[in-house]
Amino acid sequence: MSRRLSVLLAVLLSTSALGDAYDFRIYQLGNPQESRTGGTPAANAAFRAFSRRLAAAMTSVNLAPPETLGHSAFALSAELSVVDFGGSTQTSLMPTQRAISGPVLLPSIHIRKGLPWSFELGVRAAWFEKSRMGLGTVELKWAINEGFTYLPDICVRGSITKILNSRDFDVTAGGLDLGIGKQFAIAGMVTLTPYIGWNLTFVGASSNSIDFNPTRTLAEADAPNAQFTDYYVFDSVLAANNTNNRFYGGFRFIAGVVMLGFEFSYTTLGSFNDSKIGTVDGVCTDRSVCMPPVLAYNSTIGFDF
């Protein structure tokens, strides 16, 4: 009796647990188990491509020029990223509860604190639209050169971004930035700072044991030796072997303590060779798995003290 009750609860949880429209259900990428009838040879490649694509969205924003705040200053801002996944919004590539219908919104709160010796520490908390998932970022920036009259500001920035409250999987992205910009004074109290930069992102991902048949009936689940037939894991994605390149540019206005900014970013996901399906890259024609570039339009409003 207790065994039947536990099976019933497991089935009810797997089939009736409701998720928001853009919550991820990675079983839709296919079962990578080779010995399983109906397995998907491209499943591990699809998971690897999905992790790169998601990491591109997670790391699509800087919204801060190379110059630092100064050791006694801090900044607080509300930000919005509009992320366009291009031709990869179908659930076989972005396995959401419902298919993504257009650009995805990622609102966030960003806090930065100036430190001595031209360092700056920042944290960002973001929300993935129409989902129960969040994103957390910790960043450290160092201005190699800043504040000179005739020379641009140059900085390096390191960051770690992690998806939060995801179901059955984890994606962590570590990034290294190189940025260049220059501040210009306008009418005394207003400054304009245009900037450009490049970011190299290392993407690591892993999954828990996935139920690839969540719609099974109670009778199917109660069959002898069938309870765990469709459970398996995706191959882990090693960060050292998975990198994205992001190119970005933007500008920031400061008038008094009020700060406004806009930034555009373009992320190329590169390519990799999969032992089952061959090359995976940005070409989607006649391919079950592809990685087209990811575009993001970012804006911010806040206070710089």
N, C-alpha and C positions, 0 to 999 in steps of 0.2 A: 504493500500500500504506500509506504513512504517513498519507494522508488518511483511509482507511477505519479505521485504528487510532485516530486522534484522535476520529473520530465515535463509534466503539465505546466509548471511554473516557468521552466526554461523556454518552452514553446510560446507561451503567452508573452513573455518578456521580449522575445526575438521578433514576434509578429505584430504586437500591438503597441510597442513602445513608439510613440510619436516623436518625430524630429521636425525641426524647422526646414524650410525649403532648401537651404544651401548647406545643411549638415551633410558631411561626407559619409558615404556608405561604400567603402572600398571593395566590398565583395563584387561590385559591379564591374571591376576590372578583370574578373575571371579567376578561376581556380588554377594556380600554377602547378598543382600536383600532377606529375607526369603519369603516374600509375592509375589515375582516376579517369574513367570513361567520361568523355565530355570535357576534359581539362582544356585549358586555354594556353597554347604554347607562348603566346605574347604577353601573358599575365605579368611576369616579373619585369619585362621591359616597360609595360604600361605603368606599373607602380613606380619604377625609377623615373620615367618621364613625368608622371604626375607629381612626384616629390620636387622635381626641378621647377615645374610650372607653379606649384603652390609657393615654393621658396621665392620665386620671382615676385609674386604678389606680396609676400611677407616683408620683403626687403626693398620695395619699390620707392621708398621715400627717404630723403635726407631733410629737406626744408630748413637747412642752415648753411650759410656760407662758410668759407674756410676760417675766417677770423673767429676768435674766442670771445667770451663775454668779459673777461677780466676777472681777477681772483675774488672780487667781492660781489659780483653781479649774478643774477639768475634770470631765467626766462620761463614763462608759462604760456602755452599756446594750445588752441584747439585746431585739429588738422583734419583734412578730408582727402582721401586718395580714391580716385576713380580708375579702376584697373580693367583693362581690356585684354581678354585672353585670346583674341583673334579667332581663328578657326578651330578652337579646341574646347568648346563649351558643351559638347554632347557628353552624356553620362559615361560613355565608354572611355573618355579621356579625363573629364572632371566629374568624378562619380558622386554627384550630389543627390540629395533626396528627390529633388526635381531639377530638370535641366536648367542651367543658367541661361537666362533670356537676354542678357545684355551685359554691359560693364558692371562690375561689382564694386560696391562702396565699402570703404574701410575707414570709418571715423576713428579718431584717436586723440589722446591727450599726451602732450610732450612737455617734459620738464628738463631744463638744462641748468647746470650750476658751474660757474667759472671757478677755476682752481689756479694756484700759483704756477709760474713758469710756463704760461701759455697752454695749460691743459684745460679740458672741459669734460664734465661727466654728464651724461644724459640718460633718461629712462623714458620709454614710450609704452603706453597701454592702448591697444586697438581692439576693435570688434569687427568680425567678419559678418557683413550684412546678411540678414535673414538666416542666421544660424545661432547656435549656442556656443560658438567657439570664439576665443580671443587670441590675441598675439601679444607677447611681451618682449621688449627690446631693452638691452643695456648697451651703452656705447661710451667710448672714450676717445676724445679727439685731442690732437696735439698740433698746434700751429707752428710749423717749422719757421715760417717767416710771416710777420704781420705788422701793420702799422707804419710801414715806410712810405714816404711820399710818392716815390716814383717806381716802386716795386710792387708786384701783386702779392696778395696773401696766399700762402700755400699751407696745406694741412694734410695730415694722415689721420685716418679714423678707423678704429676697430669696433666691431659690433657683434652681438650674439642675439638672434631672434628665435623664439620658440613658439610653436602653436600650443594653445592651452585648451583644455576641455575637449580634445578631439576623441573620437571613438575608434578604438582598435588600432591606432597607429600613432606615430610620433614623427615630426619633422623639425629639425633644428638647422638653422642657417648661420654660419659665421662669415662675416664680411670684412674686407679690407678696402678702404677708400683712399683715393688721392684726389684732392680738390684744389682748385685755383680760382681766385676771384679778386675783386677790388672794390673798395667802398668809395663812393663819391658823395660829397656834400652838395645839397641843393637848398638855396635860400636860408642857410644858417641852421634851421632846426630839423631839416629832413635829410635823410641819407638814402641813397640807392646803392645796392650791392648786387651786381650781376656775378654769376659764378657758373662754372662747369666742373665736371668731375667724372671719374671712372671708378667703378666698384667691382671687385672680384669676390664672388660669393661661393662658399663651400657648403654643399648640401648633404646632410646626413638624414637617413630615414630608416624606420623599422616598423614592423607590425606585430601585434599580438596574434594569437590564434583566431582566425577569421571563420565565421560560419558562412559558407558559400551557398547554403540553402535555407535562408531564414523564413521562407514561406512554407516549410514542411508542415504537414498535418500532424495531429496528435497520434494518429495511427502509424504514420511513417516514423515518427520520433520514438514510438514505443516498440518498434520492431527490434528483435534481438540483434545486438551488435551493430545497430544502425545509428545509434545516437550521435556518434562522433565521425561518421563516414565522411562528411563534407567539411570537416574542419582542417585548416592548414594555415601556413604562414607564408608571406612573401619573403624573398631574399632581402637581406638588409642592404641598404644603400650606404656605401662608405663615402664620407665627405671628401676625402683626398682624391677620389676618382670622379667627382661630380661637381662641376663648377659652372656658374653663370657669369656672364659679363654684362654689367649694367652701365650705360652711359646716360648722364643726366645734365641738365642745365636749368637755371632758374634765376630769379631775382628776389630781393627783399627790400621793402620800404620800412623805415622807422621814422615816425614823427612823434617827438617827445618820448613817451614810453610805449606807444602803440606800434605794433609790428604787423605788417602784411607781407605775404609771400606767395609765390607761385613757382612750380617746378614741373618739368616734363622729364620722364625717364623712359628709356628703351632698353629692354633686356633681351639679349640673345642667349638661348639655352644650349647652344653648341650641338654636339652629336655624341653618340656612343655606339659601340658594336655589341649586339646581343647574340648569344650563341644559338638562339632559336630562330630569330627572325632577321638577323643581319643588322644593317645600319639603321639607326633611328636618328632623325634630324628634323629640320623645319619643313620638309617637303611632305605635304599631307595627301597628295594625289595617289590613290590606289594603295594607301598604307593604313594599317589598322592603328598604328601608334606613330605620333609625330609631335614635334615640339616647335611650333611657330613662335616668333618673338612676342613678348608681353609688353604692352604699353601702359603707362600710368600718367595721370594728370593729378597733381597734388597742389593743395592750397592750404594756407594757414593764416590764422589771426590770433594775436595774443599780446602779451606785455613783456617788454624787455627792460629790466630794472638795473 
